[in-house]
């Protein structure tokens, strides 16, 4: 058996400020730093030792991975961590940096919900989740990460709410019709137990 673990970055400063973040490179909040360290402690308690870490090129993701691996006693993995643009958050286009509540007041709750959660409707100037799945995350996973998983390696993917929701679709855990029901809490590892590339079970490492 081997492990594939998905870890959404700890709370960012713009999460805290309720802003659309997307490709903007923002810092972790103090709470986000704490969440990342707790994630590492949970990984250590679960006795999961990784062979490789993949993360996005945005610092809230790769700093979460670094903090988690420090806390897990696996800091030796940090220098060979692989960062790639394809694992970045969804591009929110013209909404980037804007407050979500302000946008609800301006455009209405329903329109903002569609921009945030629709599988195939893009926000102005941005990406929909389908774009993230088919143009970025699926090709990168299939070419680079999946061969390692299939080979029995323990892999950590530290990324973002939408790139990890994309992963749930790619892994067959969710479909475009029910992906809205999936929540990826900040800083909580989602573990997949794998055998021969197939999922045995999945669970969050909660306290």
C-alpha positions, 0 to 999 in steps of 0.5 A: 500500500502507498499514500497519495496525500492532498494538502490545501495550503494554510489560510492565506492573508486574502482568505482571511480578508475574504478576497478572490485570490487566484494567481495572486501570490499572497502570504500565509496568515499567522493562522495559516502558518499554524495550520501548516505546522499542524498538518505536518504533525498529523502526517507524522502521527499517521506515520506517512513518509513521503518519497516526493512532494509536488506543489504549485509555484505560489508561495502559500502552497509551497511554504505550507509544504515546507512548514508541514515537512519541517513539523513532520521531521521530513525536512530533507524532502524540501530541497527536491520539492517540485513546483509547477504552474499547472498546480496553481489555483484557478485564475479568477481573472477580473475578480482577483483581489476583490472582496467576495461580499462586495461582489455579492452586493454588486452582482447578486448571490446567485451570480457570484455562486456561479462564478465560484462553483460552476464547473464550466462557467468562467468568471470575467477574464478567468478560468472555470474549474473545467479549464483547471482540470483539463488544461492543467492538472489532468495533463500534469498529473497523468504525465508526472505524478501518476507514474510515481503513484502507480509505482508505489511511491508516497506522494504529497501534493500541496496546492489550492482549493480548486486545483485539489478539487480538480484532483478529486475529479481526476481521481474519480472521487467526484464528478462535474455534477457533484464537485460542488459538494466537496470541501477542501479545508485549509491545512487538513491533509486528505489521505488516499490509501492506494494499491496498484494505482487504485484507491482503497479508501480516503480520509482527512487527518483531523484532530 
